[in-house]
Amino acid sequence: MTRRRPDPAETLTGPGTVVVKVGSSTLTAADADRHLDRIVDVLVDRAGLGPGRSAVLVSSGAVAAGLAPLGLARRPTDLAGLQAAASVGQPAVLARWTGSFDRHGVPVGQVLFDLDDLVRRDHYVNARATLRRLLGLGAVPVVNENDAVATDELRYGDNDRLGAVVAHLVGARALVLLTDVDALYDRPPSRPGARRLEWVPDPWHVDAEIGAAGSAVGSGGMRTKVVAARMAAAAGVPTLVTAAGAVARAFSGEDVGTWFGADPAPAPARALWLAHVAAPRGVLRLDAGAVAAVVGRGASLLPAGITAVDGVFAVGDVVELRDPDDRPVARGIVAYSAAELPPLLGRSTHDLRAELGAMYAREIVHRDDLVVDPVRRAGAPAQPAG
């Protein structure tokens, strides 16, 4: 199915919700207040916040904003230092957004997530309800990862991908990733002859050489923005990557940045959560026949096709399915614990039923609880950028 390039003015100013992610480099620049006020003015004036039109801000900058008050010359590398800087910087970031929106009489609400809020299905649904309620009340949610308490094991990782998850949660019309780079290029933009990519119909087929380095104060880079665009595309949400300084031009419909297309047939919300948000607790390694059945025919995963089990997981946890070359092929909700599986591997359900009873004839992962890895589904190269 052909993916139509979004009309910028229609997509960014039409009815619905726009999710805008603002990076640390924008909020810590010398003219940061001017950039912040410009973003707010554009959202209020040009996006027309009001009945039927809303916005969510995914704001980085908590750690960076805490450096100067604490007398730190650079971003800490230890977890405790990052948490301390975030605890000081988060109120400062929120105060800046609140003050800017106050000029227009628009209320702001703070929403802090940790990974557990998103990887657990019940928490994910509650987060969605909270955001939608705030939007319904006319507030602009300012979202960030809860860096002040998150541990390395409970971090989402970067706010580009968090922005894509928020786009899932609120059913966004568009995702806008504002950065210090004006677009995606076919090679690092510092190289001679680098060409801006105005339109990427399918973000799973990006052949560009993507720069991976982030800013000195941030944690992302262009790779994370492509990953975020892929996540948003699966939810049917187009993504624009552009410079923070070009935000007014973007919302005026000018040709700036890089637009990434969206899947014209987005997956259901539960499948999106399973594919892009849930954290696998273990790995099931499959033989070639099982890969062909799961990926090619949309079949359930049976014990006969599993060669090994890694990790510790319980019934109902999410696991990753990998092929004989150790590449991810799918994710699913497992019907057995890790301790139960080893005696079942490689055996047919018929034999298991005869020896152990009917309860052991069930699928390891039922097809209704399974999503094929987007790279395999799209037919793109096996390893995505990032």
Sequence and secondary structure as in RCSB ss.txt:
>XXXX:A:sequence
MTRRRPDPAETLTGPGTVVVKVGSSTLTAADADRHLDRIVDVLVDRAGLGPGRSAVLVSSGAVAAGLAPLGLARR
PTDLAGLQAAASVGQPAVLARWTGSFDRHGVPVGQVLFDLDDLVRRDHYVNARATLRRLLGLGAVPVVNENDAVA
TDELRYGDNDRLGAVVAHLVGARALVLLTDVDALYDRPPSRPGARRLEWVPDPWHVDAEIGAAGSAVGSGGMRTK
VVAARMAAAAGVPTLVTAAGAVARAFSGEDVGTWFGADPAPAPARALWLAHVAAPRGVLRLDAGAVAAVVGRGAS
LLPAGITAVDGVFAVGDVVELRDPDDRPVARGIVAYSAAELPPLLGRSTHDLRAELGAMYAREIVHRDDLVVDPV
RRAGAPAQPAG
>XXXX:A:secstr
       HHHHHHSSEEEEEEE HHHHTSTTHHHHHHHHHHIIIIIS  BTTEEEEEEE  HHHHHHTTTT SS 
  SHHHHHHHHHHHHHHHHHHHHHHHHTTT  EEEEEE HHHHHSHHHHHHHHHHHHHHHHTT EEEEEE TTT 
 GGG    HHHHHHHHHHHHT SEEEEEESS S BSS TTSTT  B  EES TT   S       SS S  HHHH
HHHHHHHHHTT  EEEEEGGGHHHHHTT   SEEE   SS   HHHHHHHHT    EEEEE HHHHIIIIIS   
B GGGEEEEEE   TT EEEEE TTS EEEEEE SS TTTSGGGTT  HHHHHHHH GGGGS SB GGGEEE HH
HHHT  SS   
